[in-house]
Amino acid sequence: MTASSWAQSAEYPDGIVTAESLFGNGRISGPVRQTNLGYDVQLPSGSWVPCIRSCGDTLRVETIDYWDARKNIVKECGVFGCLKLEYPR
């Protein structure tokens, strides 16, 4: 990986993003790179995934909040903050 492929922008000045769990599962950091289609964030497994709304939310949902996000149908945070959808029982 060359230095020029890492994200160097106002949003990710160090090319690193940190995310904190919404469910108390801790924090995680990962590198961010810019591609022709936008930003990608690297998961601990080494694979790169595209950032949907923000790289922090993508990293959080795909790692430390993976099972909680699927169980509670919580996805990435957007313009209106973190929305939680629950179905009546």
C-alpha positions in Angstrom: 0.0 0.0 0.0 1.5 3.3 -1.0 1.1 6.5 1.0 -0.8 8.1 -1.9 -3.6 5.6 -1.6 -4.4 6.5 2.0 -7.2 9.0 2.6 -5.7 12.4 3.2 -8.6 14.9 3.5 -10.2 17.2 6.0 -12.5 14.4 7.1 -9.7 11.8 7.6 -6.5 13.9 8.0 -4.5 10.9 9.4 -6.0 8.3 7.1 -7.4 6.6 10.3 -11.0 6.5 11.6 -12.1 5.6 15.1 -15.6 4.3 15.9 -17.3 3.7 19.3 -19.9 1.1 19.9 -23.5 2.1 20.5 -23.9 -1.0 22.7 -20.9 -0.7 25.0 -18.7 -3.0 23.0 -15.7 -0.7 23.0 -13.9 1.3 20.3 -12.1 0.3 17.1 -9.8 2.2 14.7 -9.0 1.4 11.1 -7.2 2.9 8.1 -9.2 4.7 5.4 -8.3 5.0 1.8 -9.8 7.1 -1.1 -10.8 5.3 -4.3 -12.3 6.5 -7.5 -15.8 5.6 -6.1 -15.3 7.2 -2.6 -13.7 6.1 0.6 -13.0 2.5 1.8 -12.2 1.4 5.4 -10.1 -1.6 6.3 -11.6 -4.2 8.6 -9.5 -6.1 11.1 -9.6 -9.1 8.8 -7.7 -7.0 6.2 -10.5 -6.6 3.7 -11.6 -3.2 2.5 -15.2 -2.3 2.4 -16.8 0.9 0.9 -17.9 3.6 3.4 -21.7 4.1 3.1 -22.4 7.3 4.9 -19.3 7.6 7.1 -16.3 5.4 7.5 -16.7 5.4 11.3 -20.2 4.1 11.1 -19.3 1.5 8.5 -16.4 0.3 10.6 -18.6 0.1 13.7 -21.5 -1.7 12.1 -19.2 -4.2 10.3 -17.1 -5.0 13.5 -17.9 -4.2 17.1 -21.6 -3.8 16.6 -22.0 -6.5 14.0 -24.4 -8.8 15.9 -26.2 -6.0 17.8 -26.8 -4.1 14.6 -28.4 -7.2 13.0 -30.4 -8.1 16.1 -31.8 -4.6 16.6 -32.0 -3.7 13.0 -29.7 -0.7 13.6 -27.8 0.4 10.5 -25.4 3.2 9.9 -26.2 6.7 11.2 -27.3 9.2 8.7 -28.4 12.8 8.4 -31.0 12.4 11.1 -28.6 10.6 13.5 -28.7 7.0 14.5 -32.2 5.7 13.8 -33.4 2.5 15.5 -36.2 0.5 13.9 -38.0 -2.0 16.0 -41.0 -4.1 15.0 -43.9 -4.6 17.5 -44.0 -8.0 19.1 
